Amino acid sequence: MVIDLSFDGPVALLTWRDGENRINEDSLGELHRHLDDLEGRDGPLAVVLTGEGKFFSNGLDLPRYDNDLSRLGPILSELHRTVARLLVFPAYTVGALNGHTFAGGALLSCALDYRVMRADRGFWCMNETDIGLALDDKLATILLNRLPRATAIDAMLTARRFTGPMAREAGIVEEVAEEADLVTRALEVARAMTEKDRRIVAAHKRLVQREACARLGYPIED
């Protein structure tokens, strides 16, 4: 599992380089190690998360669990925890959705403060109705917390594959960009936010995400 950390000035760029960038204990563990490092740094900071090649993330690593849905409990709990942590991470976060953003990958994108999606290729999709995996109330909370309600319901019921322009129109992402400009634009958005007071950004995140984090099973301590 490889998630590279590099810096563009005060912006941390996390680049997931593992083919389909599947979500499992290893990938989430690597992400948390980087978040631990970044959270411990003082001074201006914003974070960009992106992938490489065809995928931002193709969701849960079902082959690792032999496609046995009964074995997914621990990794789903870890996904809940990861999303809750990202929702209140004490720096502004931006997703550069470079390719397919499916299921668990789509949920991770909903934990970020701002999303830029590739305009010409790649889909954002909650495909659980196609693969026979029902969302639990915590996973549904992630969608309903971040997306327009009609969009969240449509995504859950239809497994619609949203292109970049469709995702922007539906309120899933804030911007689209051509492939060559995607990460550059995400870095620009993030860099502008490094000028903000991180303490206030963190306080406001905790304020607005308190209910969502509690529903995910990770209540914010006062």
MDAnalysis code that builds the backbone (N, CA, C; Angstrom):
import MDAnalysis as mda
import numpy as np

u = mda.Universe.empty(666, n_residues=222, atom_resindex=np.repeat(np.arange(222), 3), trajectory=True)
u.add_TopologyAttr("name", ["N", "CA", "C"] * 222)
u.add_TopologyAttr("resid", np.arange(1, 223))
u.add_TopologyAttr("resname", ["MET", "VAL", "ILE", "ASP", "LEU", "SER", "PHE", "ASP", "GLY", "PRO", "VAL", "ALA", "LEU", "LEU", "THR", "TRP", "ARG", "ASP", "GLY", "GLU", "ASN", "ARG", "ILE", "ASN", "GLU", "ASP", "SER", "LEU", "GLY", "GLU", "LEU", "HIS", "ARG", "HIS", "LEU", "ASP", "ASP", "LEU", "GLU", "GLY", "ARG", "ASP", "GLY", "PRO", "LEU", "ALA", "VAL", "VAL", "LEU", "THR", "GLY", "GLU", "GLY", "LYS", "PHE", "PHE", "SER", "ASN", "GLY", "LEU", "ASP", "LEU", "PRO", "ARG", "TYR", "ASP", "ASN", "ASP", "LEU", "SER", "ARG", "LEU", "GLY", "PRO", "ILE", "LEU", "SER", "GLU", "LEU", "HIS", "ARG", "THR", "VAL", "ALA", "ARG", "LEU", "LEU", "VAL", "PHE", "PRO", "ALA", "TYR", "THR", "VAL", "GLY", "ALA", "LEU", "ASN", "GLY", "HIS", "THR", "PHE", "ALA", "GLY", "GLY", "ALA", "LEU", "LEU", "SER", "CYS", "ALA", "LEU", "ASP", "TYR", "ARG", "VAL", "MET", "ARG", "ALA", "ASP", "ARG", "GLY", "PHE", "TRP", "CYS", "MET", "ASN", "GLU", "THR", "ASP", "ILE", "GLY", "LEU", "ALA", "LEU", "ASP", "ASP", "LYS", "LEU", "ALA", "THR", "ILE", "LEU", "LEU", "ASN", "ARG", "LEU", "PRO", "ARG", "ALA", "THR", "ALA", "ILE", "ASP", "ALA", "MET", "LEU", "THR", "ALA", "ARG", "ARG", "PHE", "THR", "GLY", "PRO", "MET", "ALA", "ARG", "GLU", "ALA", "GLY", "ILE", "VAL", "GLU", "GLU", "VAL", "ALA", "GLU", "GLU", "ALA", "ASP", "LEU", "VAL", "THR", "ARG", "ALA", "LEU", "GLU", "VAL", "ALA", "ARG", "ALA", "MET", "THR", "GLU", "LYS", "ASP", "ARG", "ARG", "ILE", "VAL", "ALA", "ALA", "HIS", "LYS", "ARG", "LEU", "VAL", "GLN", "ARG", "GLU", "ALA", "CYS", "ALA", "ARG", "LEU", "GLY", "TYR", "PRO", "ILE", "GLU", "ASP"])
u.atoms.positions = np.array([
    [0.844, -1.183, 0.000],
    [0.000, 0.000, 0.000],
    [0.882, 1.237, 0.000],
    [0.679, 2.123, -0.954],
    [1.507, 3.317, -1.072],
    [0.612, 4.550, -1.139],
    [0.746, 5.418, -0.148],
    [0.180, 6.760, -0.205],
    [1.341, 7.701, 0.043],
    [1.755, 8.407, -1.000],
    [2.902, 9.305, -0.897],
    [2.492, 10.635, -0.300],
    [3.374, 11.206, 0.500],
    [3.189, 12.543, 1.046],
    [4.258, 13.463, 0.488],
    [3.835, 14.553, -0.126],
    [4.754, 15.588, -0.594],
    [4.150, 16.940, -0.235],
    [4.921, 17.991, -0.425],
    [4.455, 19.328, -0.048],
    [4.626, 20.300, -1.198],
    [3.633, 21.138, -1.363],
    [3.702, 22.302, -2.243],
    [3.531, 23.507, -1.339],
    [4.647, 24.021, -0.803],
    [4.561, 25.064, 0.209],
    [3.848, 24.502, 1.430],
    [2.823, 25.196, 1.934],
    [2.103, 24.734, 3.119],
    [1.011, 23.705, 2.813],
    [0.907, 23.278, 1.561],
    [-0.129, 22.306, 1.182],
    [0.482, 20.910, 1.142],
    [-0.104, 20.005, 1.893],
    [0.308, 18.604, 1.873],
    [-0.468, 17.878, 0.780],
    [0.257, 17.185, -0.094],
    [-0.365, 16.429, -1.178],
    [-0.205, 14.942, -0.882],
    [-1.325, 14.274, -0.648],
    [-1.347, 12.829, -0.431],
    [-1.790, 12.163, -1.730],
    [-0.919, 11.326, -2.298],
    [-1.196, 10.676, -3.575],
    [-1.250, 9.174, -3.380],
    [-2.409, 8.612, -3.634],
    [-2.667, 7.182, -3.456],
    [-2.223, 6.479, -4.732],
    [-1.238, 5.573, -4.614],
    [-0.660, 4.930, -5.790],
    [-0.710, 3.408, -5.620],
    [-1.880, 2.815, -5.792],
    [-1.995, 1.375, -5.564],
    [-2.985, 0.757, -6.544],
    [-2.891, 1.148, -7.806],
    [-3.804, 0.577, -8.790],
    [-5.213, 1.080, -8.605],
    [-6.085, 0.230, -8.059],
    [-7.479, 0.619, -7.870],
    [-7.693, 1.372, -6.562],
    [-6.650, 1.494, -5.739],
    [-6.748, 2.228, -4.466],
    [-7.920, 1.727, -3.627],
    [-7.932, 0.432, -3.414],
    [-9.000, -0.195, -2.637],
    [-8.861, 0.125, -1.146],
    [-9.996, 0.169, -0.487],
    [-10.051, 0.478, 0.943],
    [-9.965, -0.814, 1.743],
    [-8.924, -0.902, 2.562],
    [-8.741, -2.036, 3.456],
    [-7.992, -1.542, 4.692],
    [-7.661, -2.459, 5.599],
    [-6.980, -2.048, 6.822],
    [-5.639, -1.383, 6.525],
    [-4.947, -1.875, 5.505],
    [-3.631, -1.319, 5.182],
    [-3.733, 0.098, 4.634],
    [-4.651, 0.312, 3.696],
    [-4.739, 1.636, 3.077],
    [-5.231, 2.677, 4.077],
    [-6.234, 2.313, 4.893],
    [-6.705, 3.278, 5.882],
    [-5.654, 3.499, 6.966],
    [-4.913, 2.449, 7.313],
    [-3.832, 2.623, 8.278],
    [-2.770, 3.577, 7.776],
    [-2.411, 3.449, 6.502],
    [-1.416, 4.356, 5.907],
    [-1.940, 5.789, 5.889],
    [-3.212, 5.954, 5.543],
    [-3.797, 7.292, 5.540],
    [-3.763, 7.889, 6.939],
    [-4.109, 7.116, 7.951],
    [-4.095, 7.623, 9.321],
    [-2.682, 7.983, 9.774],
    [-1.692, 7.233, 9.360],
    [-0.306, 7.580, 9.735],
    [0.074, 8.948, 9.181],
    [-0.325, 9.210, 7.949],
    [-0.035, 10.535, 7.381],
    [-0.842, 11.625, 8.093],
    [-2.097, 11.333, 8.404],
    [-2.909, 12.325, 9.110],
    [-2.350, 12.605, 10.499],
    [-1.839, 11.569, 11.172],
    [-1.192, 11.783, 12.471],
    [-0.020, 12.749, 12.327],
    [0.795, 12.523, 11.305],
    [1.958, 13.377, 11.055],
    [1.516, 14.817, 10.800],
    [0.550, 14.981, 9.913],
    [0.120, 16.330, 9.537],
    [-0.567, 17.045, 10.693],
    [-1.368, 16.318, 11.441],
    [-2.081, 16.938, 12.557],
    [-1.118, 17.450, 13.618],
    [0.035, 16.811, 13.723],
    [1.009, 17.221, 14.714],
    [1.876, 18.397, 14.301],
    [1.740, 18.871, 13.079],
    [2.550, 19.989, 12.579],
    [1.911, 21.323, 12.953],
    [2.738, 22.269, 13.255],
    [2.275, 23.624, 13.536],
    [2.307, 24.459, 12.265],
    [1.581, 25.553, 12.292],
    [1.646, 26.508, 11.196],
    [0.613, 26.262, 10.115],
    [0.684, 27.061, 9.050],
    [-0.287, 26.969, 7.961],
    [-0.285, 25.575, 7.333],
    [-1.484, 25.100, 6.987],
    [-1.598, 23.767, 6.397],
    [-2.956, 23.608, 5.730],
    [-2.957, 22.954, 4.581],
    [-4.151, 22.399, 3.962],
    [-3.719, 21.084, 3.326],
    [-4.684, 20.235, 3.010],
    [-4.377, 18.886, 2.536],
    [-5.147, 18.598, 1.257],
    [-4.448, 18.035, 0.272],
    [-5.076, 17.556, -0.955],
    [-4.889, 16.043, -1.016],
    [-5.976, 15.323, -1.284],
    [-5.940, 13.873, -1.464],
    [-6.310, 13.553, -2.898],
    [-5.462, 12.776, -3.563],
    [-5.731, 12.387, -4.940],
    [-5.256, 10.963, -5.160],
    [-5.544, 10.430, -6.347],
    [-5.072, 9.116, -6.739],
    [-4.142, 9.232, -7.925],
    [-3.976, 8.118, -8.613],
    [-3.084, 8.095, -9.767],
    [-3.683, 7.177, -10.822],
    [-3.645, 7.626, -12.076],
    [-4.154, 6.790, -13.148],
    [-5.661, 6.797, -13.233],
    [-6.250, 5.604, -13.344],
    [-7.666, 5.453, -13.662],
    [-8.581, 5.617, -12.460],
    [-8.035, 5.454, -11.230],
    [-8.880, 5.409, -10.045],
    [-8.482, 6.443, -9.001],
    [-9.496, 7.110, -8.427],
    [-9.314, 7.765, -7.142],
    [-9.419, 6.695, -6.070],
    [-10.506, 5.944, -6.079],
    [-10.637, 4.745, -5.245],
    [-11.807, 3.923, -5.753],
    [-11.567, 2.623, -5.888],
    [-12.610, 1.727, -6.365],
    [-13.375, 1.080, -5.221],
    [-13.275, 1.667, -4.020],
    [-14.105, 1.229, -2.912],
    [-13.491, 0.145, -2.056],
    [-14.326, -0.552, -1.297],
    [-13.853, -1.590, -0.391],
    [-13.124, -2.696, -1.153],
    [-12.104, -3.228, -0.513],
    [-11.289, -4.286, -1.111],
    [-12.003, -5.627, -0.923],
    [-13.111, -5.803, -1.623],
    [-13.923, -7.009, -1.453],
    [-13.151, -8.301, -1.739],
    [-12.261, -8.347, -2.746],
    [-11.509, -9.590, -2.960],
    [-10.680, -10.005, -1.741],
    [-10.166, -9.037, -0.980],
    [-9.394, -9.387, 0.206],
    [-10.240, -10.174, 1.198],
    [-11.534, -9.872, 1.225],
    [-12.438, -10.537, 2.158],
    [-13.240, -11.646, 1.469],
    [-12.706, -12.121, 0.313],
    [-13.328, -13.222, -0.444],
    [-14.780, -12.918, -0.794],
    [-15.067, -11.627, -0.972],
    [-16.430, -11.185, -1.304],
    [-17.468, -11.695, -0.312],
    [-17.016, -11.963, 0.915],
    [-17.902, -12.428, 1.982],
    [-18.342, -11.211, 2.797],
    [-19.583, -10.774, 2.572],
    [-20.066, -9.552, 3.201],
    [-20.088, -9.655, 4.713],
    [-20.179, -10.877, 5.239],
    [-20.221, -11.044, 6.690],
    [-18.889, -10.705, 7.350],
    [-17.832, -10.590, 6.555],
    [-16.500, -10.301, 7.101],
    [-16.170, -8.815, 7.067],
    [-17.106, -7.984, 6.626],
    [-16.794, -6.577, 6.400],
    [-16.960, -5.699, 7.629],
    [-17.480, -6.231, 8.727],
    [-17.747, -5.412, 9.903],
    [-16.570, -4.570, 10.361],
    [-15.389, -5.163, 10.579],
    [-14.253, -4.365, 11.069],
    [-13.816, -3.273, 10.107],
    [-13.788, -3.561, 8.798],
    [-13.323, -2.528, 7.866],
    [-14.380, -1.440, 7.702],
    [-15.657, -1.800, 7.808],
    [-16.688, -0.762, 7.757],
    [-16.581, 0.158, 8.969],
    [-16.309, -0.412, 10.145],
    [-16.117, 0.410, 11.341],
    [-14.928, 1.345, 11.173],
    [-13.863, 0.837, 10.550],
    [-12.687, 1.681, 10.337],
    [-12.966, 2.764, 9.311],
    [-13.788, 2.474, 8.320],
    [-14.187, 3.501, 7.358],
    [-15.017, 4.575, 8.049],
    [-15.945, 4.177, 8.933],
    [-16.711, 5.159, 9.704],
    [-15.763, 6.087, 10.465],
    [-14.769, 5.492, 11.139],
    [-13.823, 6.278, 11.940],
    [-13.008, 7.223, 11.067],
    [-12.590, 6.735, 9.908],
    [-11.777, 7.559, 9.012],
    [-12.561, 8.755, 8.504],
    [-13.804, 8.520, 8.097],
    [-14.634, 9.624, 7.619],
    [-14.861, 10.639, 8.733],
    [-15.168, 10.148, 9.944],
    [-15.380, 11.066, 11.065],
    [-14.129, 11.904, 11.315],
    [-12.972, 11.274, 11.240],
    [-11.734, 12.030, 11.471],
    [-11.529, 13.089, 10.393],
    [-11.768, 12.732, 9.140],
    [-11.586, 13.697, 8.066],
    [-12.583, 14.846, 8.176],
    [-13.798, 14.557, 8.619],
    [-14.801, 15.614, 8.735],
    [-14.350, 16.722, 9.673],
    [-13.569, 16.384, 10.691],
    [-13.153, 17.396, 11.666],
    [-11.636, 17.575, 11.663],
    [-10.978, 17.143, 10.600],
    [-9.520, 17.295, 10.559],
    [-9.156, 18.777, 10.654],
    [-8.168, 19.121, 11.490],
    [-7.885, 20.535, 11.758],
    [-7.070, 21.230, 10.672],
    [-7.509, 21.110, 9.465],
    [-6.980, 21.840, 8.313],
    [-7.968, 21.626, 7.180],
    [-7.983, 22.530, 6.231],
    [-8.903, 22.427, 5.100],
    [-8.454, 21.282, 4.200],
    [-9.411, 20.473, 3.713],
    [-9.086, 19.317, 2.886],
    [-9.758, 19.431, 1.527],
    [-9.037, 19.014, 0.498],
    [-9.522, 19.098, -0.879],
    [-9.288, 17.748, -1.548],
    [-10.287, 17.253, -2.265],
    [-10.137, 16.038, -3.051],
    [-9.939, 16.376, -4.510],
    [-8.916, 15.774, -5.119],
    [-8.710, 15.857, -6.567],
    [-9.096, 14.494, -7.128],
    [-10.325, 14.365, -7.586],
    [-10.873, 13.068, -7.993],
    [-10.436, 12.788, -9.425],
    [-9.328, 12.075, -9.530],
    [-8.641, 11.889, -10.803],
    [-9.238, 10.799, -11.684],
    [-10.118, 9.973, -11.113],
    [-10.678, 8.868, -11.885],
    [-11.879, 8.299, -11.166],
    [-12.152, 7.016, -11.404],
    [-13.329, 6.392, -10.818],
    [-13.320, 6.534, -9.298],
    [-14.461, 6.952, -8.774],
    [-14.641, 7.193, -7.339],
    [-15.897, 6.432, -6.941],
    [-15.688, 5.176, -6.528],
    [-16.809, 4.263, -6.348],
    [-17.002, 3.909, -4.883],
    [-18.271, 3.794, -4.473],
    [-18.678, 3.202, -3.195],
    [-17.886, 3.803, -2.031],
    [-17.040, 3.010, -1.374],
    [-16.251, 3.535, -0.261],
    [-15.395, 4.714, -0.659],
    [-14.895, 4.730, -1.892],
    [-14.134, 5.885, -2.370],
    [-15.004, 7.118, -2.480],
    [-16.254, 6.936, -2.934],
    [-17.200, 8.055, -2.988],
    [-17.496, 8.573, -1.597],
    [-17.614, 7.659, -0.620],
    [-17.857, 8.071, 0.762],
    [-16.668, 8.859, 1.301],
    [-15.455, 8.406, 1.019],
    [-14.279, 9.177, 1.442],
    [-14.294, 10.578, 0.849],
    [-14.704, 10.689, -0.410],
    [-14.731, 12.017, -1.033],
    [-15.715, 12.934, -0.317],
    [-16.782, 12.362, 0.255],
    [-17.771, 13.168, 0.976],
    [-17.239, 13.681, 2.310],
    [-16.134, 13.126, 2.776],
    [-15.549, 13.580, 4.037],
    [-14.663, 14.798, 3.854],
    [-14.361, 15.164, 2.609],
    [-13.452, 16.269, 2.329],
    [-14.230, 17.578, 2.197],
    [-13.544, 18.666, 2.448],
    [-14.218, 19.962, 2.468],
    [-14.562, 20.480, 1.075],
    [-13.804, 20.050, 0.073],
    [-13.976, 20.580, -1.289],
    [-13.506, 19.492, -2.246],
    [-14.217, 19.367, -3.387],
    [-13.863, 18.336, -4.356],
    [-13.776, 18.925, -5.755],
    [-12.683, 18.567, -6.439],
    [-12.511, 18.893, -7.860],
    [-12.428, 17.556, -8.591],
    [-13.269, 17.370, -9.600],
    [-13.331, 16.094, -10.307],
    [-12.899, 16.258, -11.755],
    [-12.249, 15.242, -12.250],
    [-11.828, 15.253, -13.656],
    [-13.040, 15.387, -14.568],
    [-12.914, 16.243, -15.580],
    [-14.068, 16.579, -16.412],
    [-14.361, 15.555, -17.488],
    [-13.330, 14.875, -17.998],
    [-13.507, 14.114, -19.227],
    [-13.681, 12.624, -19.027],
    [-13.166, 12.058, -17.922],
    [-13.263, 10.621, -17.705],
    [-13.439, 10.331, -16.223],
    [-13.980, 9.149, -15.939],
    [-14.156, 8.732, -14.552],
    [-15.577, 8.987, -14.073],
    [-16.035, 8.115, -13.181],
    [-17.375, 8.220, -12.630],
    [-17.323, 8.284, -11.105],
    [-18.252, 9.042, -10.547],
    [-18.546, 8.997, -9.108],
    [-19.794, 8.149, -8.981],
    [-19.751, 7.107, -8.132],
    [-20.860, 6.163, -8.115],
    [-20.962, 5.442, -6.786],
    [-22.178, 5.361, -6.262],
    [-22.504, 4.475, -5.139],
    [-23.180, 3.247, -5.737],
    [-22.411, 2.183, -5.943],
    [-22.889, 1.045, -6.729],
    [-23.392, -0.126, -5.887],
    [-23.774, 0.140, -4.636],
    [-24.166, -0.957, -3.743],
    [-25.375, -1.742, -4.251],
    [-26.322, -1.084, -4.912],
    [-27.472, -1.827, -5.416],
    [-27.085, -2.757, -6.564],
    [-25.928, -2.547, -7.147],
    [-25.447, -3.441, -8.205],
    [-24.636, -4.606, -7.652],
    [-24.027, -4.442, -6.478],
    [-23.142, -5.488, -5.956],
    [-23.736, -6.220, -4.764],
    [-24.957, -5.851, -4.354],
    [-25.633, -6.576, -3.296],
    [-25.144, -6.268, -1.898],
    [-24.681, -5.042, -1.690],
    [-24.195, -4.626, -0.368],
    [-25.020, -3.434, 0.094],
    [-25.882, -3.655, 1.081],
    [-26.740, -2.574, 1.571],
    [-25.956, -1.629, 2.465],
    [-26.182, -0.344, 2.304],
    [-25.595, 0.642, 3.196],
    [-26.202, 0.511, 4.585],
    [-25.389, 0.724, 5.609],
    [-25.949, 0.831, 6.955],
    [-26.274, 2.295, 7.242],
    [-26.871, 2.555, 8.390],
    [-27.304, 3.918, 8.677],
    [-26.118, 4.871, 8.777],
    [-24.946, 4.364, 9.199],
    [-23.783, 5.229, 9.319],
    [-23.254, 5.628, 7.939],
    [-23.207, 4.683, 7.018],
    [-22.754, 5.015, 5.671],
    [-23.734, 5.966, 4.987],
    [-25.019, 5.746, 5.196],
    [-26.008, 6.673, 4.632],
    [-25.846, 8.066, 5.225],
    [-25.483, 8.137, 6.512],
    [-25.257, 9.427, 7.160],
    [-24.183, 10.223, 6.437],
    [-23.131, 9.533, 5.973],
    [-22.043, 10.219, 5.277],
    [-22.572, 10.937, 4.046],
    [-23.398, 10.247, 3.279],
    [-23.955, 10.844, 2.067],
    [-24.925, 11.977, 2.400],
    [-25.836, 11.716, 3.313],
    [-26.864, 12.705, 3.629],
    [-26.290, 13.928, 4.332],
    [-25.135, 13.759, 4.981],
    [-24.479, 14.888, 5.639],
    [-23.865, 15.854, 4.641],
    [-23.449, 15.347, 3.480],
    [-22.627, 16.169, 2.584],
    [-23.309, 16.524, 1.269],
    [-24.278, 15.710, 0.842],
    [-24.872, 15.907, -0.475],
    [-26.296, 16.443, -0.354],
    [-26.802, 17.117, -1.393],
    [-28.226, 17.425, -1.416],
    [-29.031, 16.142, -1.224],
    [-30.078, 16.201, -0.440],
    [-30.801, 14.982, -0.083],
    [-31.294, 14.225, -1.321],
    [-31.825, 14.941, -2.299],
    [-32.332, 14.272, -3.498],
    [-31.204, 13.548, -4.234],
    [-30.020, 14.159, -4.262],
    [-28.874, 13.537, -4.918],
    [-28.441, 12.286, -4.171],
    [-28.384, 12.368, -2.845],
    [-27.982, 11.214, -2.041],
    [-28.942, 10.045, -2.249],
    [-30.236, 10.324, -2.239],
    [-31.232, 9.262, -2.428],
    [-31.109, 8.662, -3.823],
    [-30.961, 9.513, -4.825],
    [-30.807, 9.040, -6.198],
    [-29.565, 8.152, -6.320],
    [-28.454, 8.586, -5.732],
    [-27.218, 7.814, -5.811],
    [-27.375, 6.455, -5.138],
    [-28.044, 6.418, -3.990],
    [-28.207, 5.165, -3.260],
    [-29.148, 4.196, -3.980],
    [-30.221, 4.710, -4.571],
    [-31.234, 3.833, -5.154],
    [-30.892, 3.362, -6.558],
    [-30.178, 4.167, -7.327],
    [-30.003, 3.879, -8.749],
    [-28.611, 3.404, -9.134],
    [-27.606, 3.600, -8.262],
    [-26.205, 3.322, -8.626],
    [-25.804, 4.110, -9.875],
    [-26.377, 5.297, -10.018],
    [-26.070, 6.125, -11.183],
    [-24.577, 6.458, -11.244],
    [-24.023, 6.410, -12.431],
    [-22.622, 6.780, -12.640],
    [-22.569, 8.242, -13.075],
    [-22.116, 9.085, -12.180],
    [-22.055, 10.515, -12.446],
    [-20.714, 10.864, -13.091],
    [-20.760, 11.451, -14.267],
    [-19.552, 12.046, -14.826],
    [-19.197, 13.305, -14.036],
    [-18.040, 13.876, -14.308],
    [-17.659, 15.104, -13.622],
    [-18.695, 16.202, -13.771],
    [-19.097, 16.552, -15.001],
    [-20.112, 17.603, -15.162],
    [-21.431, 17.252, -14.487],
    [-21.838, 15.995, -14.551],
    [-23.074, 15.580, -13.871],
    [-22.934, 15.718, -12.359],
    [-21.769, 15.348, -11.839],
    [-21.537, 15.430, -10.396],
    [-21.559, 16.871, -9.920],
    [-21.011, 17.763, -10.712],
    [-21.058, 19.189, -10.345],
    [-22.491, 19.697, -10.348],
    [-23.245, 19.327, -11.349],
    [-24.647, 19.762, -11.447],
    [-25.471, 19.222, -10.280],
    [-25.133, 18.021, -9.818],
    [-25.894, 17.382, -8.746],
    [-25.425, 17.795, -7.362],
    [-24.378, 18.597, -7.269],
    [-23.888, 19.045, -5.972],
    [-22.964, 18.065, -5.281],
    [-22.430, 17.092, -6.029],
    [-21.504, 16.119, -5.456],
    [-20.101, 16.699, -5.369],
    [-19.704, 17.443, -6.388],
    [-18.399, 18.110, -6.395],
    [-18.613, 19.599, -6.647],
    [-17.605, 20.371, -6.260],
    [-17.698, 21.826, -6.435],
    [-17.196, 22.294, -7.791],
    [-16.236, 21.557, -8.372],
    [-15.631, 21.973, -9.637],
    [-15.280, 20.753, -10.460],
    [-15.092, 20.985, -11.756],
    [-14.460, 20.003, -12.630],
    [-13.262, 20.667, -13.293],
    [-12.309, 19.840, -13.696],
    [-11.111, 20.350, -14.354],
    [-10.593, 19.292, -15.312],
    [-9.886, 19.727, -16.333],
    [-9.252, 18.771, -17.232],
    [-8.149, 18.023, -16.486],
    [-7.826, 16.836, -16.968],
    [-6.861, 15.983, -16.274],
    [-5.555, 16.715, -15.984],
    [-5.036, 17.448, -16.958],
    [-3.749, 18.110, -16.791],
    [-3.788, 19.206, -15.738],
    [-4.988, 19.726, -15.463],
    [-5.125, 20.848, -14.535],
    [-5.700, 20.440, -13.181],
    [-6.062, 19.177, -13.032],
    [-6.828, 18.746, -11.871],
    [-6.101, 18.992, -10.556],
    [-4.914, 18.431, -10.414],
    [-4.192, 18.568, -9.149],
    [-3.764, 20.018, -8.943],
    [-3.374, 20.692, -10.021],
    [-2.991, 22.105, -9.906],
    [-4.141, 22.928, -9.345],
    [-5.344, 22.680, -9.844],
    [-6.498, 23.438, -9.356],
    [-6.800, 23.094, -7.899],
    [-6.713, 21.813, -7.546],
    [-6.941, 21.424, -6.152],
    [-5.915, 22.075, -5.236],
    [-4.678, 22.135, -5.664],
    [-3.639, 22.794, -4.861],
    [-3.926, 24.281, -4.706],
    [-4.432, 24.915, -5.765],
    [-4.787, 26.336, -5.687],
    [-5.862, 26.577, -4.646],
    [-6.900, 25.749, -4.676],
    [-7.992, 25.889, -3.700],
    [-7.442, 25.704, -2.289],
    [-6.632, 24.675, -2.119],
    [-6.075, 24.386, -0.794],
    [-5.146, 25.497, -0.333],
    [-4.310, 25.991, -1.225],
    [-3.333, 27.023, -0.849],
    [-4.021, 28.283, -0.342],
    [-5.131, 28.647, -0.966],
    [-5.864, 29.839, -0.523],
    [-6.372, 29.670, 0.908],
    [-6.642, 28.442, 1.311],
    [-7.181, 28.199, 2.646],
    [-6.098, 28.098, 3.715],
    [-4.846, 28.006, 3.317],
    [-3.776, 27.964, 4.318],
    [-3.610, 29.309, 5.013],
    [-4.197, 30.340, 4.444],
    [-4.117, 31.664, 5.061],
    [-5.120, 31.821, 6.204],
    [-6.045, 30.883, 6.330],
    [-7.045, 30.954, 7.386],
    [-6.467, 30.427, 8.694],
    [-7.037, 30.868, 9.799],
    [-6.619, 30.420, 11.120],
    [-7.068, 28.972, 11.323],
    [-6.125, 28.058, 11.425],
    [-6.461, 26.631, 11.555],
    [-7.288, 26.346, 12.801],
    [-7.060, 27.099, 13.863],
    [-7.826, 26.872, 15.089],
    [-9.302, 27.155, 14.875],
    [-9.578, 28.205, 14.099],
    [-10.973, 28.557, 13.832],
    [-11.593, 27.579, 12.838],
    [-10.826, 27.204, 11.813],
    [-11.315, 26.188, 10.876],
    [-11.688, 24.923, 11.631],
    [-10.805, 24.477, 12.534],
    [-11.059, 23.261, 13.305],
    [-12.277, 23.415, 14.208],
    [-12.397, 24.573, 14.856],
    [-13.527, 24.805, 15.751],
    [-14.846, 24.792, 14.979],
    [-14.860, 25.401, 13.804],
    [-16.083, 25.437, 13.010],
    [-16.441, 24.048, 12.466],
    [-15.415, 23.287, 12.093],
    [-15.698, 21.919, 11.650],
    [-16.342, 21.112, 12.767],
    [-15.795, 21.212, 13.943],
    [-16.345, 20.473, 15.078],
    [-17.776, 20.912, 15.370],
    [-18.036, 22.191, 15.184],
    [-19.380, 22.720, 15.420],
    [-20.386, 22.138, 14.432],
    [-20.036, 22.162, 13.143],
    [-21.012, 21.760, 12.127],
    [-21.062, 20.251, 11.915],
    [-20.029, 19.530, 12.346],
    [-19.988, 18.093, 12.117],
    [-20.277, 17.274, 13.380],
    [-20.666, 17.937, 14.450],
    [-20.890, 17.231, 15.714],
    [-21.938, 16.112, 15.558],
    [-23.056, 16.429, 14.920],
    [-24.128, 15.443, 14.800],
    [-23.699, 14.278, 13.912],
    [-23.048, 14.583, 12.785],
    [-22.621, 13.513, 11.878],
    [-21.622, 12.588, 12.546],
    [-20.666, 13.151, 13.278],
    [-19.670, 12.321, 13.946],
    [-20.314, 11.439, 15.011],
    [-21.291, 11.976, 15.723],
    [-21.989, 11.166, 16.727],
    [-22.720, 10.005, 16.063],
    [-23.358, 10.264, 14.922],
    [-24.064, 9.193, 14.226],
    [-23.095, 8.147, 13.680],
    [-21.871, 8.566, 13.364],
    [-20.865, 7.616, 12.885],
    [-20.245, 6.816, 14.030],
    [-20.597, 7.172, 15.253],
    [-20.082, 6.437, 16.400],
    [-18.820, 7.010, 16.988],
    [-18.481, 8.236, 16.606],
    [-17.276, 8.891, 17.108],
    [-17.634, 10.304, 17.564],
    [-18.332, 10.400, 18.701],
    [-18.772, 11.726, 19.178],
    [-17.590, 12.628, 19.470],
    [-17.789, 13.910, 19.221],
    [-16.768, 14.913, 19.478],
    [-16.759, 15.231, 20.965],
    [-15.591, 15.123, 21.561],
    [-15.458, 15.440, 22.994],
    [-15.272, 16.947, 23.154],
    [-15.953, 17.515, 24.124],
    [-15.840, 18.950, 24.390],
    [-14.525, 19.240, 25.118],
])
